[in-house]
Amino acid sequence: MGMSEVKNVVSQEEISNLLAQLANILPPRIINELKSKLSNVEITREQLANLIRILVNEYYKMLVDPGEAIGIVTAQSVGEPSTQMILRSFHFAGLREFSMALGLPRMIELVDARRKPSVPMMTIYLDEEHGKDPNKAQEVAYKIQLTTIENVTKSVEVDYINSQIIIEIDENELKQRGLSMEDVRKVVERIKGKGAQVEIEGNVIRITLEEADIIKLRRIRDKVMQTRLAGIKNVKKTLVRYKDGEWIIETEGTNLEAVLTIDGVDYRRTITNDIHEVAEVLA
């Protein structure tokens, strides 16, 4: 501060006298707060004059005329930006290949502290080894994403005459997910039910049931198709993408407790949009 500015520094007594003159313009609370803020600050007359002018102008902007419909204005002020948030979210969702609930719906979920979000999601960060390599990141994603027999099936057929369910497995898809026909066989053997026989020829699985009617055959087929082969319960989709210099995994579906135990996952940064799950797992 130059010599001329030092001479123009306003004393605390002058500040108090000047603020006292504003008693008829500004509320006491604002004057007291301003006085407190300036108590340990060196300020010139010009700076103080500018500060008071801005403060008074901002205060008058906030005043409401008697009879003004402040409820409608407030609702509009909240509603308009929220609408824009939703529009941006829809475009965002298309790019990310996910169903999303952002904008106003997400804000309502948070305010209401909903037990379950309408679209549960996780952002999974990886350790240094897996976060720098997209292939390793994809390996972790396959460990996390729920894989059912339906996900690795090329075709499925129900032979009502011979009471058989014939499933052709896509071996390429199976290999990509780090699984084998032996994994499929074990799962099918476990859930086949009473009176059922399982035969495997190459990549074709035949399940033969004794005295099965049409309804039972369809029920067994659906049960087999939805049986879990690998992955974590409730995590329906995973997407590996590059963000801020590293590869991360984003999911549709959430199971934070199980994900934090997967090798390669950075448990310190991984998050979910299910606030109750965060509280239960991390409390």
C-alpha positions as CSV (number, residue, x, y, z in Angstrom):
1,M,0.0,0.0,0.0
2,G,1.5,3.4,-1.1
3,M,1.9,6.4,1.2
4,S,-1.2,8.1,-0.4
5,E,-3.3,5.0,0.2
6,V,-2.1,4.8,3.8
7,K,-3.3,8.3,4.5
8,N,-6.8,7.4,3.0
9,V,-7.2,4.3,5.3
10,V,-10.4,4.7,7.2
11,S,-10.3,4.2,11.0
12,Q,-12.6,1.9,12.8
13,E,-14.3,4.9,14.4
14,E,-15.0,6.4,11.0
15,I,-16.4,3.1,9.8
16,S,-18.7,2.9,12.8
17,N,-20.0,6.4,12.3
18,L,-20.6,5.8,8.6
19,L,-22.4,2.5,9.2
20,A,-24.6,4.2,11.8
21,Q,-25.8,6.6,9.0
22,L,-27.0,3.5,7.1
23,A,-29.4,2.5,9.9
24,N,-32.4,3.8,8.0
25,I,-31.4,2.0,4.8
26,L,-30.0,-1.4,5.8
27,P,-31.3,-3.9,8.4
28,P,-29.3,-4.0,11.7
29,R,-28.2,-7.6,11.0
30,I,-26.5,-6.6,7.7
31,I,-24.8,-3.5,9.4
32,N,-23.6,-5.6,12.3
33,E,-22.2,-8.3,10.0
34,L,-20.5,-5.7,7.8
35,K,-19.0,-4.0,10.9
36,S,-17.7,-7.4,12.1
37,K,-16.1,-8.1,8.7
38,L,-14.3,-4.8,8.6
39,S,-13.1,-4.8,12.1
40,N,-9.7,-6.3,11.2
41,V,-9.4,-5.0,7.6
42,E,-7.6,-1.9,6.3
43,I,-9.7,-0.2,3.8
44,T,-9.5,3.1,2.0
45,R,-12.4,5.6,1.8
46,E,-12.8,4.9,-1.9
47,Q,-13.0,1.1,-1.3
48,L,-15.5,1.6,1.5
49,A,-17.7,3.9,-0.6
50,N,-17.7,1.3,-3.4
51,L,-18.4,-1.5,-1.0
52,I,-21.4,0.3,0.6
53,R,-22.8,1.3,-2.9
54,I,-22.7,-2.3,-4.1
55,L,-24.2,-3.6,-0.8
56,V,-27.1,-1.1,-0.9
57,N,-27.8,-1.9,-4.6
58,E,-27.9,-5.6,-4.0
59,Y,-30.1,-5.1,-1.0
60,Y,-32.6,-3.1,-2.9
61,K,-32.6,-5.8,-5.7
62,M,-33.8,-8.3,-3.1
63,L,-36.7,-6.2,-1.8
64,V,-40.2,-7.4,-2.7
65,D,-43.0,-5.1,-3.4
66,P,-46.2,-5.6,-1.3
67,G,-48.5,-8.0,-3.1
68,E,-45.9,-9.5,-5.4
69,A,-46.4,-13.2,-6.2
70,I,-43.2,-14.4,-4.7
71,G,-44.4,-18.0,-4.5
72,I,-44.9,-18.2,-8.3
73,V,-41.6,-16.4,-8.9
74,T,-39.8,-18.8,-6.6
75,A,-41.4,-21.9,-8.2
76,Q,-40.4,-20.6,-11.6
77,S,-36.8,-20.0,-10.4
78,V,-36.5,-23.6,-9.3
79,G,-38.6,-25.2,-12.1
80,E,-36.9,-23.6,-15.1
81,P,-33.3,-24.7,-14.3
82,S,-34.6,-28.2,-13.3
83,T,-36.3,-28.6,-16.7
84,Q,-33.0,-27.7,-18.4
85,M,-31.2,-30.3,-16.2
86,I,-33.6,-33.0,-17.4
87,L,-33.1,-32.1,-21.0
88,R,-29.4,-32.3,-20.6
89,S,-29.7,-35.6,-18.8
90,F,-31.6,-37.2,-21.7
91,H,-28.9,-36.3,-24.2
92,F,-26.2,-37.4,-21.7
93,A,-28.0,-40.7,-21.2
94,G,-28.0,-41.4,-24.9
95,L,-24.2,-40.9,-25.1
96,R,-23.6,-43.2,-22.1
97,E,-25.9,-46.1,-23.2
98,F,-27.7,-46.1,-19.9
99,S,-31.1,-45.3,-18.5
100,M,-30.6,-42.4,-16.1
101,A,-32.6,-40.4,-13.6
102,L,-31.0,-37.0,-13.2
103,G,-32.2,-33.5,-13.1
104,L,-35.5,-32.9,-11.2
105,P,-36.3,-36.6,-10.6
106,R,-32.9,-37.1,-9.0
107,M,-33.3,-34.0,-6.9
108,I,-36.7,-35.2,-5.6
109,E,-35.1,-38.6,-4.7
110,L,-32.4,-36.8,-2.6
111,V,-34.8,-34.4,-0.9
112,D,-37.2,-37.2,-0.1
113,A,-34.3,-39.5,0.9
114,R,-35.9,-42.3,-1.2
115,R,-35.0,-45.8,0.0
116,K,-34.1,-46.9,-3.5
117,P,-33.2,-44.6,-6.5
118,S,-35.3,-45.2,-9.6
119,V,-32.1,-45.9,-11.6
120,P,-29.4,-47.1,-9.2
121,M,-25.9,-46.5,-10.5
122,M,-22.2,-46.8,-9.4
123,T,-19.1,-45.1,-10.5
124,I,-16.2,-47.6,-9.9
125,Y,-12.7,-46.3,-9.8
126,L,-9.8,-48.8,-10.3
127,D,-6.3,-49.1,-8.8
128,E,-3.3,-47.9,-10.8
129,E,-2.7,-51.2,-12.5
130,H,-6.2,-51.7,-13.8
131,G,-7.1,-48.0,-14.3
132,K,-4.3,-47.5,-16.9
133,D,-5.2,-50.5,-19.1
134,P,-8.6,-50.7,-20.8
135,N,-8.3,-54.5,-21.2
136,K,-7.7,-55.0,-17.5
137,A,-10.5,-52.5,-16.7
138,Q,-12.8,-54.6,-18.9
139,E,-11.8,-57.8,-17.1
140,V,-12.9,-56.2,-13.8
141,A,-16.1,-55.0,-15.4
142,Y,-16.9,-58.6,-16.5
143,K,-16.3,-59.7,-12.9
144,I,-18.8,-57.1,-11.7
145,Q,-21.5,-57.3,-14.4
146,L,-24.2,-59.9,-13.7
147,T,-23.9,-62.7,-16.3
148,T,-26.7,-65.1,-16.7
149,I,-27.0,-68.1,-19.1
150,E,-29.1,-66.0,-21.3
151,N,-26.2,-63.5,-21.8
152,V,-24.0,-66.2,-23.3
153,T,-26.7,-68.1,-25.2
154,K,-26.8,-68.0,-29.0
155,S,-30.2,-69.7,-29.3
156,V,-32.7,-71.6,-27.1
157,E,-35.3,-74.0,-28.3
158,V,-38.1,-76.0,-26.5
159,D,-38.9,-79.4,-28.0
160,Y,-42.4,-80.1,-26.7
161,I,-42.6,-83.5,-28.3
162,N,-39.5,-84.9,-26.6
163,S,-39.8,-82.7,-23.5
164,Q,-36.4,-81.1,-24.1
165,I,-34.8,-77.7,-23.7
166,I,-32.0,-77.2,-26.1
167,I,-29.5,-74.4,-25.5
168,E,-26.7,-73.4,-27.8
169,I,-24.0,-71.5,-26.0
170,D,-22.0,-68.7,-27.7
171,E,-18.5,-69.9,-27.0
172,N,-16.9,-66.6,-28.0
173,E,-19.1,-64.6,-25.6
174,L,-18.4,-67.2,-22.9
175,K,-14.6,-66.9,-23.5
176,Q,-14.8,-63.1,-23.5
177,R,-16.4,-63.1,-20.1
178,G,-13.7,-65.5,-18.7
179,L,-16.1,-68.5,-18.4
180,S,-16.1,-72.0,-19.8
181,M,-18.7,-74.7,-20.7
182,E,-17.8,-76.4,-17.4
183,D,-19.0,-73.3,-15.5
184,V,-22.3,-73.5,-17.5
185,R,-22.6,-77.3,-16.8
186,K,-22.2,-76.9,-13.1
187,V,-24.9,-74.2,-12.9
188,V,-27.3,-76.2,-15.0
189,E,-26.7,-79.4,-13.0
190,R,-27.5,-77.5,-9.8
191,I,-30.8,-76.1,-10.9
192,K,-32.1,-78.7,-13.3
193,G,-34.6,-80.0,-10.7
194,K,-36.0,-83.5,-10.1
195,G,-36.3,-86.0,-12.9
196,A,-34.2,-83.9,-15.3
197,Q,-31.2,-85.1,-17.2
198,V,-28.5,-82.8,-18.7
199,E,-26.4,-83.7,-21.7
200,I,-23.6,-81.5,-23.1
201,E,-22.3,-82.0,-26.7
202,G,-19.8,-79.3,-27.6
203,N,-21.5,-76.0,-27.0
204,V,-25.0,-77.5,-27.0
205,I,-26.9,-78.3,-23.7
206,R,-29.9,-80.6,-23.7
207,I,-32.1,-80.7,-20.7
208,T,-34.6,-83.6,-20.8
209,L,-37.5,-83.6,-18.3
210,E,-39.8,-86.5,-17.5
211,E,-43.5,-86.1,-18.0
212,A,-43.3,-82.3,-18.4
213,D,-46.2,-80.3,-19.8
214,I,-45.8,-77.1,-21.8
215,I,-46.1,-74.8,-18.8
216,K,-43.4,-76.7,-16.8
217,L,-41.0,-76.7,-19.8
218,R,-41.4,-73.0,-20.3
219,R,-41.0,-72.3,-16.5
220,I,-37.7,-74.4,-16.5
221,R,-36.5,-72.7,-19.6
222,D,-37.0,-69.2,-18.0
223,K,-35.4,-70.3,-14.8
224,V,-32.3,-71.6,-16.6
225,M,-32.0,-68.5,-18.8
226,Q,-32.0,-66.2,-15.7
227,T,-29.6,-68.2,-13.6
228,R,-26.4,-66.4,-12.6
229,L,-23.2,-67.6,-14.1
230,A,-20.9,-64.9,-12.8
231,G,-20.9,-61.3,-11.6
232,I,-22.5,-59.4,-8.8
233,K,-26.2,-59.5,-8.0
234,N,-28.2,-56.4,-9.0
235,V,-25.5,-55.0,-11.4
236,K,-27.2,-55.3,-14.8
237,K,-24.8,-53.4,-17.0
238,T,-21.3,-52.1,-17.0
239,L,-19.6,-49.6,-19.2
240,V,-15.8,-49.0,-19.2
241,R,-14.9,-45.4,-20.2
242,Y,-12.0,-43.0,-20.1
243,K,-12.3,-40.1,-17.7
244,D,-9.7,-37.6,-16.4
245,G,-6.7,-39.7,-17.4
246,E,-7.9,-43.1,-16.3
247,W,-10.3,-45.9,-17.1
248,I,-13.4,-46.2,-14.9
249,I,-16.4,-48.5,-14.8
250,E,-20.0,-47.2,-14.6
251,T,-22.8,-49.5,-13.8
252,E,-26.6,-49.7,-14.0
253,G,-27.5,-51.3,-10.8
254,T,-25.7,-51.1,-7.4
255,N,-24.2,-53.4,-4.9
256,L,-21.5,-51.4,-3.2
257,E,-20.6,-53.9,-0.5
258,A,-19.9,-56.6,-3.0
259,V,-18.0,-54.4,-5.5
260,L,-15.6,-53.1,-2.8
261,T,-14.3,-56.7,-2.4
262,I,-13.4,-57.1,-6.1
263,D,-9.6,-57.1,-6.9
264,G,-8.6,-54.1,-8.8
265,V,-11.4,-51.8,-7.4
266,D,-10.3,-48.6,-5.6
267,Y,-12.5,-48.8,-2.6
268,R,-11.5,-45.3,-1.5
269,R,-13.2,-43.5,-4.4
270,T,-15.9,-45.9,-5.6
271,I,-19.4,-44.4,-5.1
272,T,-23.1,-45.2,-5.6
273,N,-26.1,-43.0,-6.0
274,D,-28.0,-45.0,-3.4
275,I,-27.5,-42.8,-0.3
276,H,-29.0,-45.4,2.1
277,E,-26.5,-48.1,0.8
278,V,-23.7,-45.6,1.3
279,A,-24.8,-45.1,4.9
280,E,-25.2,-48.8,5.6
281,V,-21.9,-49.9,4.0
282,L,-19.6,-47.1,5.0
283,A,-21.0,-46.2,8.4
